[in-house]
Amino acid sequence: MPRTEFDASYYRRFYSSNPVHDRRSVATLASAVHAMCAWWDVPVRSVLDVGAGPGWWRDWYRDQHPDVRIASVDVSEHACREYGHQRRDIAEWAPGRPYDLVVCHGVLHYLDDRRAARAIANLARATRHVLYLEAPTADDLRRVVDRGATDMDVHARTGEWYRSRLGRHFVQAGAGLWVAKKGGVALYELERTR
Ligand SMILES: C[S@@+](CC[C@H](N)C(=O)[O-])C[C@H]1O[C@@H](n2cnc3c(N)ncnc32)[C@H](O)[C@@H]1O
């Protein structure tokens, strides 16, 4: 049962030396995700970063696409004060209007099953077209992640647990990209995983 407090010591521990990703790698990822949205003709006019932490997605959009309306939220009082986000718990909150692109990078594995399921439903409400989601599964935690850099005090769930819930609202395109079923993007059969 994780008891993570997202206070100053958490961000010092996981973001100062040897972070799992850094500003530069997030810039690479953000530019790839933005380009995939463009390929699918998704007009990215608004972006919501959920569990934004240091705010690197928000910063990339502000630098590279200042015309895009970007909102960043986090449950951590420290992160909100330090990095300038709105304080929101994604298990309890969804925005009043959807965003074209929603990012939830490295967040859901901190929530227990009940709260993670509610968070997925709220992410679905929040997403007009595309969700970028990264959350390590039990298998990733066992075999893939760098244990020296990764917070292992998290909820380990199967990929199927996530897929079955996300699949109610999204089509999985792969590489962390999920296309909202209610949006207008039609993927070719071999562009999607199922
Ligand atoms: C591993 S950090 C990821 C930060 C950032 N997304 C990144 O990829 O660098 C996890 C973040 O999720 C936030 N978080 C955890 N539970 C949350 C929740 N229920 N609602 C919103 N944010 C949450 C934490 O405060 C923390 O900033």
The ligand as a Tripos MOL2 file, in Angstrom:
@<TRIPOS>MOLECULE
LIG
   27    29     1     0     0
SMALL
NO_CHARGES

@<TRIPOS>ATOM
      1 C1          5.9310   10.4500  -10.9220 C.3       1 LIG1
      2 S1          5.2280   12.0600  -10.7720 S.3       1 LIG1
      3 C2          4.9260   12.4210  -12.5020 C.3       1 LIG1
      4 C3          5.0170   13.8920  -12.7760 C.3       1 LIG1
      5 C4          4.9700   14.2550  -14.2560 C.3       1 LIG1
      6 N1          3.7360   13.8280  -14.8700 N.3       1 LIG1
      7 C5          6.1410   13.6410  -14.9810 C.2       1 LIG1
      8 O1          5.9140   12.7220  -15.7890 O.co2     1 LIG1
      9 O2          7.2690   14.0510  -14.7360 O.co2     1 LIG1
     10 C6          3.5830   11.7220  -10.1860 C.3       1 LIG1
     11 C7          2.7600   12.9990   -9.9950 C.3       1 LIG1
     12 O3          1.3840   12.6190   -9.9040 O.3       1 LIG1
     13 C8          0.7690   13.4530   -8.9500 C.3       1 LIG1
     14 N2         -0.4470   12.7690   -8.4840 N.ar      1 LIG1
     15 C9         -0.5140   11.6270   -7.7450 C.ar      1 LIG1
     16 N3         -1.7870   11.3050   -7.4990 N.ar      1 LIG1
     17 C10        -2.5540   12.2440   -8.1210 C.ar      1 LIG1
     18 C11        -3.9470   12.4580   -8.2170 C.ar      1 LIG1
     19 N4         -4.8240   11.6380   -7.6060 N.pl3     1 LIG1
     20 N5         -4.4060   13.5300   -8.9170 N.ar      1 LIG1
     21 C12        -3.5310   14.3740   -9.5070 C.ar      1 LIG1
     22 N6         -2.1840   14.2340   -9.4330 N.ar      1 LIG1
     23 C13        -1.7000   13.1760   -8.7450 C.ar      1 LIG1
     24 C14         1.8380   13.6230   -7.8770 C.3       1 LIG1
     25 O4          1.5870   14.7110   -7.0310 O.3       1 LIG1
     26 C15         3.0960   13.7600   -8.7150 C.3       1 LIG1
     27 O5          3.3730   15.1040   -9.0220 O.3       1 LIG1
@<TRIPOS>BOND
     1     1     2 1
     2     2     3 1
     3     2    10 1
     4     3     4 1
     5     4     5 1
     6     5     6 1
     7     5     7 1
     8     7     8 2
     9     7     9 1
    10    10    11 1
    11    11    12 1
    12    11    26 1
    13    12    13 1
    14    13    14 1
    15    13    24 1
    16    14    15 ar
    17    14    23 ar
    18    15    16 ar
    19    16    17 ar
    20    17    18 ar
    21    17    23 ar
    22    18    19 1
    23    18    20 ar
    24    20    21 ar
    25    21    22 ar
    26    22    23 ar
    27    24    25 1
    28    24    26 1
    29    26    27 1
@<TRIPOS>SUBSTRUCTURE
     1 LIG1         1 GROUP 0 **** ****
